[in-house]
Amino acid sequence: MNQYITVLCTTPSKEVAESIAELVVQKGLAACANTIHGVHSIYTWKGETCRDNEYLMIFKTRGNLFEQLRMEISSNHPYEVPEIIALPILEGHRPYLDWIEQVTVGIKGT
Protein backbone atom coordinates (compact mmCIF):
# COMPACT_ATOMS: atom_id res chain seq x y z
CA MET A 1 0.00 0.00 0.00
CA ASN A 2 1.14 3.57 -0.64
CA GLN A 3 2.71 5.54 2.16
CA TYR A 4 -0.12 8.09 2.07
CA ILE A 5 -3.72 7.48 1.05
CA THR A 6 -7.07 9.20 0.74
CA VAL A 7 -10.03 7.15 1.98
CA LEU A 8 -13.58 7.79 0.77
CA CYS A 9 -16.75 6.86 2.64
CA THR A 10 -20.38 7.96 2.29
CA THR A 11 -22.89 8.27 5.12
CA PRO A 12 -26.65 8.85 5.29
CA SER A 13 -26.46 12.04 7.39
CA LYS A 14 -24.37 14.94 8.59
CA GLU A 15 -24.51 13.62 12.15
CA VAL A 16 -23.09 10.22 11.19
CA ALA A 17 -20.39 11.79 9.02
CA GLU A 18 -19.27 14.22 11.72
CA SER A 19 -19.36 11.56 14.42
CA ILE A 20 -17.19 9.12 12.46
CA ALA A 21 -14.86 11.86 11.22
CA GLU A 22 -14.26 13.21 14.72
CA LEU A 23 -13.75 9.73 16.16
CA VAL A 24 -11.08 8.65 13.67
CA VAL A 25 -9.21 11.96 13.83
CA GLN A 26 -9.19 11.86 17.65
CA LYS A 27 -7.86 8.30 17.55
CA GLY A 28 -5.04 9.34 15.22
CA LEU A 29 -6.25 7.20 12.33
CA ALA A 30 -6.56 10.16 9.97
CA ALA A 31 -4.84 13.53 9.95
CA CYS A 32 -7.89 15.20 8.46
CA ALA A 33 -11.46 14.32 7.59
CA ASN A 34 -13.56 16.43 5.23
CA THR A 35 -17.33 16.04 5.12
CA ILE A 36 -19.10 17.10 1.95
CA HIS A 37 -22.85 17.59 1.73
CA GLY A 38 -24.84 17.29 -1.45
CA VAL A 39 -23.63 13.97 -2.81
CA HIS A 40 -26.43 12.32 -4.76
CA SER A 41 -25.81 8.59 -5.10
CA ILE A 42 -27.46 6.23 -7.57
CA TYR A 43 -26.63 2.58 -6.95
CA THR A 44 -27.94 -0.96 -7.04
CA TRP A 45 -28.69 -2.60 -3.70
CA LYS A 46 -30.35 -5.99 -3.29
CA GLY A 47 -31.63 -5.91 -6.86
CA GLU A 48 -33.13 -2.43 -6.65
CA THR A 49 -31.92 0.85 -8.10
CA CYS A 50 -31.63 3.30 -5.22
CA ARG A 51 -31.21 7.05 -5.09
CA ASP A 52 -30.03 8.76 -1.91
CA ASN A 53 -28.61 12.04 -0.76
CA GLU A 54 -25.48 11.33 1.23
CA TYR A 55 -22.50 12.94 2.88
CA LEU A 56 -19.05 12.09 1.59
CA MET A 57 -16.15 11.81 4.01
CA ILE A 58 -12.60 12.17 2.72
CA PHE A 59 -9.82 11.05 5.06
CA LYS A 60 -6.10 11.72 4.61
CA THR A 61 -3.91 9.15 6.32
CA ARG A 62 -1.02 6.72 6.02
CA GLY A 63 -1.39 3.50 4.06
CA ASN A 64 -0.31 1.32 6.97
CA LEU A 65 -3.28 2.62 9.01
CA PHE A 66 -5.92 1.63 6.44
CA GLU A 67 -7.00 -1.57 8.19
CA GLN A 68 -7.41 0.14 11.57
CA LEU A 69 -9.29 3.00 9.91
CA ARG A 70 -11.52 0.58 7.99
CA MET A 71 -12.38 -1.31 11.16
CA GLU A 72 -13.18 1.88 13.08
CA ILE A 73 -15.39 3.26 10.32
CA SER A 74 -17.25 -0.01 9.72
CA SER A 75 -17.90 -0.62 13.42
CA ASN A 76 -19.47 2.86 13.77
CA HIS A 77 -21.29 3.02 10.43
CA PRO A 78 -25.04 2.35 10.04
CA TYR A 79 -24.81 0.84 6.54
CA GLU A 80 -24.72 -2.93 6.17
CA VAL A 81 -21.94 -2.53 3.57
CA PRO A 82 -20.35 0.91 3.86
CA GLU A 83 -18.20 2.29 1.08
CA ILE A 84 -14.64 2.40 2.41
CA ILE A 85 -12.13 2.71 -0.40
CA ALA A 86 -8.53 3.91 -0.46
CA LEU A 87 -6.87 5.87 -3.23
CA PRO A 88 -3.12 6.41 -3.30
CA ILE A 89 -1.64 9.85 -2.85
CA LEU A 90 1.05 9.70 -5.52
CA GLU A 91 2.51 13.14 -4.92
CA GLY A 92 1.89 15.94 -2.47
CA HIS A 93 3.17 19.10 -0.86
CA ARG A 94 5.97 17.76 1.38
CA PRO A 95 5.05 19.85 4.47
CA TYR A 96 1.46 18.54 4.22
CA LEU A 97 2.61 14.93 3.90
CA ASP A 98 4.97 15.44 6.85
CA TRP A 99 2.02 16.73 8.86
CA ILE A 100 0.00 13.59 8.01
CA GLU A 101 2.93 11.52 9.26
CA GLN A 102 3.20 13.50 12.50
CA VAL A 103 -0.43 13.40 13.58
CA THR A 104 -1.48 9.89 12.55
CA VAL A 105 -0.40 7.48 15.23
CA GLY A 106 -3.01 4.75 14.97
CA ILE A 107 -4.62 2.86 17.81
CA LYS A 108 -2.12 1.49 20.29
CA GLY A 109 -2.16 -2.25 20.86
CA THR A 110 -3.84 -3.20 17.59
PyMOL commands that set and color helices and strands:
alter all, ss='L'
color gray80, all
select helices_A, chain A and resi 14-26+63-75+94-103
alter helices_A, ss='H'
color red, helices_A
select strands_A, chain A and resi 4-11+32-45+48-62+85-88
alter strands_A, ss='S'
color yellow, strands_A
deselect
rebuild
show_as cartoon
